[in-house]
Amino acid sequence: VPLLIAFVVSVLCMWGFLALADAFPEQGALTRLDLAVDTWFQSHSTEPGESIFAIVSAFGSLVLYVIGVTVAALFAYRRDWLRLTVWCTGVGGAALIDWALKALFHRVRPPGASEFIHLGSWSFPSGHALNSVVDYALLAFFILEHVRDRRLRRIIRSAAGCVIAAIGFSRIYLGVHYVSDVTAGYLAGGLFVCKRITGYEIARRRR
């Protein structure tokens, strides 16, 4: 049943991502929605809000790097080679997929992105959204393997979900990504993390 659920989620994520990727070059309703949301946030954002969400955004980049290295070092210290492999291929694979998709679609960032993005990079999909889904979902998954209390399990799931959602929202608030960029990042990340967890479960059961 869990593998079937993972397969269904993967299919839905792939379908959603392809639908977004097909829609934004057409400059249709999706593009108008993206521009409208970006314009609204640019006119309603505040300096304190930008400072707060710049910190939140760091949880999808700098903090993720620290978590990635720390978790990898912990698995290596414990000689937990299976989890180390899944973790490293998940974290590294997500970064590689983000780079490849950006290079493939070449979508220009929103007009106000230069205030927070100093190096030239493409917009679709959001790397922060993609990497946060993969990294935090995998981290929560590995933690939940050792937690049996139902209330604590709900707290862990909710915390991971809130962090992922906050990171995506921060990218929209700061004006460095469109709504469709963040959504596509979530979908691509969801597809990839489902594949990693499914592969891990199959390998663990065989072992």
C-alpha positions as CSV (number, residue, x, y, z in Angstrom):
1,V,0.0,0.0,0.0
2,P,2.7,2.6,0.8
3,L,4.5,1.8,-2.5
4,L,1.2,2.2,-4.3
5,I,0.6,5.5,-2.7
6,A,4.1,6.7,-3.5
7,F,3.5,5.7,-7.2
8,V,0.2,7.6,-7.3
9,V,1.8,10.7,-5.8
10,S,4.7,10.5,-8.2
11,V,2.3,10.3,-11.2
12,L,0.4,13.3,-9.9
13,C,3.5,15.3,-9.3
14,M,4.9,14.6,-12.7
15,W,1.6,15.5,-14.4
16,G,1.4,18.8,-12.5
17,F,4.9,19.7,-13.3
18,L,4.5,19.0,-17.0
19,A,1.3,21.0,-17.0
20,L,3.0,24.0,-15.5
21,A,6.1,23.7,-17.8
22,D,3.8,23.6,-20.8
23,A,1.6,26.6,-19.6
24,F,4.1,29.3,-18.7
25,P,5.7,29.8,-22.1
26,E,2.3,30.4,-23.7
27,Q,2.0,33.8,-21.8
28,G,-1.6,32.9,-21.0
29,A,-3.6,32.7,-17.8
30,L,-0.8,31.3,-15.7
31,T,1.6,34.1,-16.7
32,R,-1.1,36.7,-15.9
33,L,-1.6,35.1,-12.5
34,D,2.1,35.0,-11.8
35,L,2.5,38.7,-12.7
36,A,-0.6,39.7,-10.7
37,V,0.7,38.0,-7.5
38,D,4.2,39.3,-7.9
39,T,2.9,42.9,-8.4
40,W,0.7,42.6,-5.3
41,F,3.5,41.4,-3.1
42,Q,5.9,44.0,-4.5
43,S,3.4,46.8,-3.6
44,H,2.5,45.4,-0.2
45,S,5.8,44.1,1.1
46,T,7.6,45.9,4.0
47,E,11.2,46.2,5.0
48,P,10.6,44.2,8.3
49,G,8.8,41.5,6.3
50,E,11.6,41.3,3.8
51,S,14.1,40.9,6.6
52,I,12.1,38.1,8.2
53,F,11.5,36.2,5.0
54,A,15.1,36.6,4.0
55,I,16.0,34.6,7.1
56,V,13.2,32.1,6.3
57,S,14.6,31.8,2.8
58,A,18.0,30.8,4.2
59,F,16.5,27.6,5.5
60,G,16.2,26.6,1.9
61,S,19.9,27.3,1.1
62,L,22.5,27.9,3.7
63,V,20.8,26.0,6.5
64,L,20.1,23.1,4.1
65,Y,23.8,22.8,3.3
66,V,24.6,22.6,7.0
67,I,21.9,20.0,7.6
68,G,23.1,18.0,4.5
69,V,26.6,17.8,5.7
70,T,25.7,17.1,9.3
71,V,23.3,14.2,8.5
72,A,25.7,12.7,6.0
73,A,28.5,12.8,8.6
74,L,26.2,11.2,11.2
75,F,25.3,8.3,8.9
76,A,28.9,7.8,7.9
77,Y,29.9,7.8,11.6
78,R,27.3,5.1,12.3
79,R,28.3,3.2,9.1
80,D,24.7,3.3,8.0
81,W,25.6,3.0,4.3
82,L,22.1,2.5,3.0
83,R,20.7,5.7,4.6
84,L,23.9,7.6,3.7
85,T,23.5,6.6,0.1
86,V,19.9,7.6,0.0
87,W,20.6,10.9,1.7
88,C,23.5,11.9,-0.4
89,T,21.9,10.9,-3.7
90,G,18.7,12.7,-2.6
91,V,20.4,15.9,-1.6
92,G,22.9,15.9,-4.4
93,G,20.3,14.7,-7.0
94,A,17.9,17.4,-6.0
95,A,20.5,20.1,-6.6
96,L,21.5,18.5,-9.9
97,I,17.8,18.3,-11.1
98,D,17.3,22.0,-10.1
99,W,20.3,23.1,-12.2
100,A,19.2,20.9,-15.2
101,L,15.6,22.1,-15.2
102,K,16.6,25.8,-14.9
103,A,19.0,25.3,-17.8
104,L,16.3,23.6,-19.8
105,F,13.5,26.1,-19.4
106,H,15.4,29.4,-19.2
107,R,12.7,31.4,-17.5
108,V,13.6,34.9,-16.5
109,R,13.1,35.9,-12.9
110,P,10.5,38.5,-11.8
111,P,11.5,42.2,-12.4
112,G,12.3,42.9,-8.7
113,A,14.4,39.8,-8.1
114,S,17.7,41.7,-8.6
115,E,17.4,43.2,-5.1
116,F,17.9,39.7,-3.5
117,I,19.5,37.7,-6.4
118,H,23.0,39.0,-7.3
119,L,24.2,36.2,-9.5
120,G,22.4,35.5,-12.7
121,S,20.2,32.4,-12.5
122,W,17.0,31.2,-14.0
123,S,13.6,31.2,-12.3
124,F,11.8,27.9,-13.2
125,P,11.5,25.9,-11.0
126,S,12.4,27.3,-7.6
127,G,15.5,25.6,-6.3
128,H,14.6,26.5,-2.7
129,A,11.2,24.8,-3.0
130,L,12.6,21.7,-4.8
131,N,15.5,21.2,-2.4
132,S,13.5,21.9,0.7
133,V,10.9,19.3,-0.2
134,V,13.6,16.7,-0.8
135,D,15.8,17.5,2.1
136,Y,13.3,18.1,4.8
137,A,11.0,15.3,3.7
138,L,13.9,12.8,3.8
139,L,15.0,14.1,7.1
140,A,11.5,13.8,8.6
141,F,11.2,10.3,7.1
142,F,14.4,9.1,8.7
143,I,13.4,10.6,12.1
144,L,10.0,9.1,11.9
145,E,11.6,5.6,11.6
146,H,12.6,5.9,15.2
147,V,9.5,7.6,16.6
148,R,6.4,5.6,17.7
149,D,4.4,8.2,19.6
150,R,1.5,9.3,17.3
151,R,1.4,12.8,18.6
152,L,5.1,13.3,18.2
153,R,4.9,11.9,14.7
154,R,2.2,14.4,13.8
155,I,4.3,17.2,15.2
156,I,7.3,16.2,13.1
157,R,5.2,15.9,9.9
158,S,3.6,19.3,10.6
159,A,6.9,21.0,11.4
160,A,8.5,19.7,8.1
161,G,5.4,20.8,6.2
162,C,5.4,24.3,7.7
163,V,9.1,24.8,7.1
164,I,8.7,23.7,3.4
165,A,5.7,26.0,3.0
166,A,7.3,28.9,4.6
167,I,10.4,28.6,2.4
168,G,8.3,28.6,-0.7
169,F,6.2,31.6,0.4
170,S,9.4,33.5,1.3
171,R,10.6,33.2,-2.3
172,I,7.3,34.7,-3.6
173,Y,7.3,37.4,-0.9
174,L,10.8,38.5,-1.8
175,G,9.9,38.6,-5.4
176,V,12.6,36.3,-6.6
177,H,10.2,33.6,-7.9
178,Y,6.7,33.4,-9.4
179,V,4.0,31.3,-7.8
180,S,4.3,28.7,-10.7
181,D,8.1,28.5,-10.0
182,V,7.5,27.6,-6.4
183,T,4.7,25.2,-7.3
184,A,6.8,23.5,-9.9
185,G,9.7,23.2,-7.4
186,Y,7.4,21.4,-4.9
187,L,6.1,19.1,-7.6
188,A,9.5,18.2,-8.9
189,G,10.8,17.7,-5.4
190,G,7.8,15.6,-4.4
191,L,8.4,13.3,-7.4
192,F,12.1,12.9,-6.7
193,V,11.7,12.3,-2.9
194,C,9.0,9.7,-3.6
195,K,11.4,7.9,-5.8
196,R,14.2,8.0,-3.2
197,I,12.0,6.8,-0.4
198,T,10.5,4.0,-2.6
199,G,14.0,2.9,-3.5
200,Y,15.1,2.9,0.1
201,E,12.1,0.9,1.2
202,I,12.7,-1.7,-1.5
203,A,16.4,-2.0,-0.7
204,R,15.7,-2.2,3.1
205,R,13.1,-5.0,2.7
206,R,15.5,-7.0,0.4
207,R,18.2,-6.6,3.0
